[in-house]
Amino acid sequence: MKLKIVFVWVCVNLLLPHNADSQSLYFPPLSSSQPWDTLSASSLGWCVNYVDSLYDFLDQNNTKGFVLLNDGKIVLEKYFGNFTVDSLWYWASAGKTITAFLVGKAQEENFLSITDTTSDYLGTGWTSCSSTQEEKITIRNQLTMTSGLDDGVSDPYCTLSSCLTCLADAGTRWAYHNAPYTLLDGVLSNATGFTLNNFTSTRLKIKTGMTGLWLQLGYNNVYFSNVRSMARFGLLAQNNFIWQNDTLLIDSAFKNQMVNSSQSLNPSYGYLWWLNGKSSYMVPGLQWIFPGWLAPDAPADMIAALGKDGQVLSISKSKGLVYARMGDSPTGPVPYTICNDIWKYLNLIICSPSSSSFNNSPEVFSISPNPAGEFIQIYCNATEDFETVIYDISGRLLQTDFNSYKVNVSRLQQGVYFLKFSSGQLTSTIRLLINR
């Protein structure tokens, strides 16, 4: 009987998804001079023969540093060129997630409410909109990229009132617009009385051992740190913003809203966090809605901080994994797709089934990247010969390829197309975006 009970317990626990709580998570010492505990990939039963393939991919795509945590312990860590564990690099827009945390903390401490109009903290006339339109813009609109301000201006980073014109009422249009986000820094400073660096240090850095600071580059405030500090922030997010027994952000409603769909226009966006596993997603610079998951090869519960040139912080609670990637722009046409590309390699390393185990989509094939530049990769489970055909939006046939897993689309102009996949009785069509 005891053997049966033990056997059932083992089977059930192996089949259940990973979901470590704070009691089983490891948190590194606050001092960076003390060692960070590690785990070997082999001790986890992973397929270590794929690790070098990941490192080769990272190296070929201009990565400077990469760290992978499993339940808080370092499993993989690699630096390239002259970059080291202590080297500093910019988070770019991945740092928006720090700002989201700080806004939640300011609300928790009653410095502000995210339903407040932005003008309460920046003064009237911070935009070129009418007073009625400006009054509708709230802190929450800044957090969700729904300010209604025109992101198509000549400089979308410009925070001067002359650069901020209304295109739609707040809350009615999603657009990835950097300027309204950047002005959250002014909101925080004016609301709390602290500088951005001081508020970050007292509420986040000294609590987690993170290093780094905000530097003003042009109109932007950009966070710089080493890769391990980015991973520390990911571990904090993995544990619901609790560091060991220290709850850094208590406001459960804000935390829940931050990492879930914040509006219906782009369900793959929370409060400055990108979300996986949703029905559709939008991307920076475009107003098109793409069906499916943001990262089809990542777990459905993945949340991510994504920044220019492929700065990535990716977290999956169900897998107990956090990874941070810093570097120059990847060789692909759209840097944010590297988040999904890294998960493809991680699936091999952790001996996980392919993306079909995560994605409930009935599609028999997928492509990557999309948007694309020079080439697209075809992923399919076809057992027969297959054909891919590309049409323009008017239905005109432009290109046909047979049994080609790598399709050259370099002759196509920037725009929207349709790619039809056929294999035996199986057919499926996906919208293809060319963006260079």
Phi, psi and omega in degrees: 000316180298321179298319180296318181297315180297317181298315179296317180300316180296314181298314181299316183290330176288328183276333181291146177295151179292133179206073183291141175260181185296339180286331181260349177284145175261137177240124183292158178302151180293331179275126180289348178284344177269147185293149176262124182301146181236162172228144174274146178299325181292325180293339177271358181078021182279165179272085189293344181292348179265355184297316180298327178295321176297313181298321177298317178298314180298317181296315181293341181252032168063031177286143176257321179208146182216135177225135174239126178253143169239113185052035175095342181267145181285124176255316178232138176208127184212136177237149188236147180065225181268003181286139182231180180298335181262355182293144179260145178211163183275144175278339188053223184289350173297335177290348176303329181291330174295317179300319179301315177301315183295322177296317177298321178293319179296323178292318180300326180269012174064026173281332182201171168232139183292348175275355177294146174289142183300328180300337178300334186245338179254352183084158178288151180084017177285348173238177173261013180284169172293159181299326179294316179293316182297322182295339180281344183279122181248171175300323179298323176297323177293323180290332188253003182062039180235038182290337185083356178287150187284113177276358181268012178291166185299329178227096182290354176270343186294128182256007176290149181301329180293339180268351187251095181244147183277131175253332180206164175294145178305136178090355184254354184214131174262129177207132181284097188237117188288323187300310178300324176298310183304325181290351171297333178297318176293323177300313181297313182297315181290327181284319187265335186083002178258151168290161181300316181294322180292317180294322178295319182294312185285330183262344187227302190297309184290343180277335188240351184081010177294146171253177174115174179198161175274134174237140179274121177238104185067231177279344191267147164259118187242133180272134177241137174197180171275172184293323181296327178293323175297319179295323176300317179295324176296320177296321176299315179295322178301325183261031174061034177063037172241126178256109189054248180255011183257108180279106184283330177228112186273327187300095185294325179296315179296315180301318180294317180292327184297323185247025172228169183305121185270347181197168184271348184290317176225090185296346181271019180227129177260228171267086179066009173253143172270143187236141177258173173077015181261170185287336182200170179208157172242162182233160180302139173086355183229156177251011178279148176254123181258129179287152175097188185278150175299319180228089188296341180264000179261160176300152183299330184271007181297136168240153186214147167255121186237136182221166180311144178065022173078032171284123188225132166235115187237134187227132172229111177295321183296330179263349183070024187245143171224130171229148178234132177233128174237148178166189175277176184299132177297167182287341179290167185285333183233106188304328186292342179290347179295335176303312179290321181300320179295322178296330177300316178290322179296324177300322178291317184294317181274013177057038182268151173301166181296180186302339181297338178287338180264326190262124181275008182295140178280001182300141178269356179207164174213166179229156176205141354279163175210101018292153184240165178242270183267325184222157168232147178260133178262128175242123182210160177249029181291140177258356178240176174302149180225161182227139172241133182233135180246129178242154170275178186291346177269000178092008181280129180291127182246329189199140177229135178227144181244128175051034182254117179276345176234113187252127179277119179242021186294336182276352179281139177285161177299132180158195183252136180223174174236132178249122180255128179254133179224134175209109185060236179271358183268129175222148176202149182234138180229148177280131183245130177249129173257122184219112180240000000 
